[in-house]
Amino acid sequence: MPAFVRTNDCDGCRSREEALCEYICPHDLMALDRDGSVTGHPLKAYNREPEQCWECYACVKLCPRYAIEVRHYADVVPLGASVQPIHEGQAIEWAIRFRNGTVKQFRFATRTTPPGSADPYGGEPDADLARLDDGSVLFTRGTHACDMSQFIAD
């Protein structure tokens, strides 16, 4: 279900220094074709390796022009249908348009706390980056048990 850019809706985030989808993609797949030499569409974003897409939807949710959609599997969204998220401040609304014209909408809150109020360390002290390579105990130690011997080849 890779991300797909609708070039007629994409403006390459012209008001920004970098396209937002290019900025947010964790696998560095989204790119901006500045001169049109790659896709034939200047100043339009594109997914340079659709088969490598992680399906995280970060680009889909962040696009201010709603120009990116995902091509879902047929068992979720049959051919001829579309799925598009619309972000509205504290929520994301997913609109699913079936090929018979029926539209279903689902709204989910994106936050449970006011922006800037989350405590990422949960009351623990800030990370001491100088200790990361000295073999000391890391913040996540003890959160799960893992028998490392299963990863060591005989």
N, C-alpha and C positions, 0 to 999 in steps of 0.2 A: 504494500500500500504506500508507494512512494509519493512524496510531495510533487505536485505538478503546478507550474506557474501559468496562469491564464494571461498571456502577453497583452491582450487588449485591456486588461484591468491594471496591470503593473505599470508603475511610473518610475521604478528604480529607486524609490524613496528620494526623489530629487531634492527635497528640502533638507536632506541629511548628508553627512560626509560619506557614509557607508550604508548600503542597503541593509535594513534590519534583519532580513532572512540570512544574509551573508554573515552578519555579526553573530546571530544567535545559534546557528547550526553547530551542534557539538561534533559532527563528523566532517565539517568543512566541505560540505557538498554543494551548498547554495553559492552561486556566483552571480556577478553582475556583468553582463555582456555590454561593456561601455560603448564600443564602436560597432557592434553588430557583426563582427567577423566570425563569431562562433555559431550563433543561432540565426543570424539574419534579422535580429530584432535589437537595434541599439537601445541602450539604457533600460534593458529589461533583465530581470533576474531569471535564472534557470537552475535546474538540478543537474549538476554535471555527471553524476553517477547514480541514477535512480535505483538500480539494483542494490546499492550499498546503503540506502536510506534506513535509518534506525527506527523510523515511524514514531518519533517522539512528539511530533506535531508542534514543536517550538516555533518553527517558521510560520506554520499555518495560523497559529494563535496570535503571533506578534504582527503579522502583516497589517498595516493600517488601511490598506485598500481592499482587503479581503480577496487578493488576487491569487492566493495559493490554496489549492484544495488537495485532498488526498484521494487517490484512486483506490477505493476499497475492494475487498474481495467480493465476488458475486454472491456469496451466501449472506453477507452483511448488507450490501447495497447492490442490487441487481444492475446489470448493464443499463445505461440510460439514466441512472439516478445520480445524485450528488450529495455530498456531505460538506457543510461549511460551518465553522465556528464563528461566532460574532462576539467579540469581547466588549464588555460594557462595564468598565470600572471594577466593581467587586464581583462580577459574575461572567461566565461564558455561556452563551446559548448555542447549542448545536442544532442546526436546521438540516433535517434529512428530507430530501425531495425524492420520492419514489417515481419510477418511470410512468406510473399511471396518473401522476399529478398530485397525489396525496403528500402533504407536508406534515412531518412530525417535528416538534421542537422540544428540546430538553434544556433546562437551565440549571447550572451548577454554580455555587459560590466558589470564587477563586481564593478567598481569604477567610480566615476565621478570627483574625486579629487586625487591628488598624495597621496600615503600612508603617514600618519602622519600629513596631513594638515587639516583634518576635525576639526571643532570647535563643540564639543559635547554639549556645553552649549549655543550655539548661541549668544555669546556676553554677556550672563548673568554671574554673579559671580559664582565661584565654590561652590558646595554644602557644607553647614555647617552641618556635620554629627551629631554634638552635639545637633542640634535643631530638629532632626527627631521625637523625642518622647515628645516634650514639647507642642504640640498642635498648634505650629505656622504654618504659611502659607508655604506650600511646593511649589517647583518650578512649578509643573504642575497645581496648583490651577488656576481656571479660564479658562482652556483650553477647558472644556466641562461642560455642565450643567447636573446635575443628581439629581433627586428627591429621596433622600435616604429613604423616607417614604415607597416606594414601596417594600423595602427589609425588613421592620420591620413587623413581624407577630403580628396580634391583639390578 
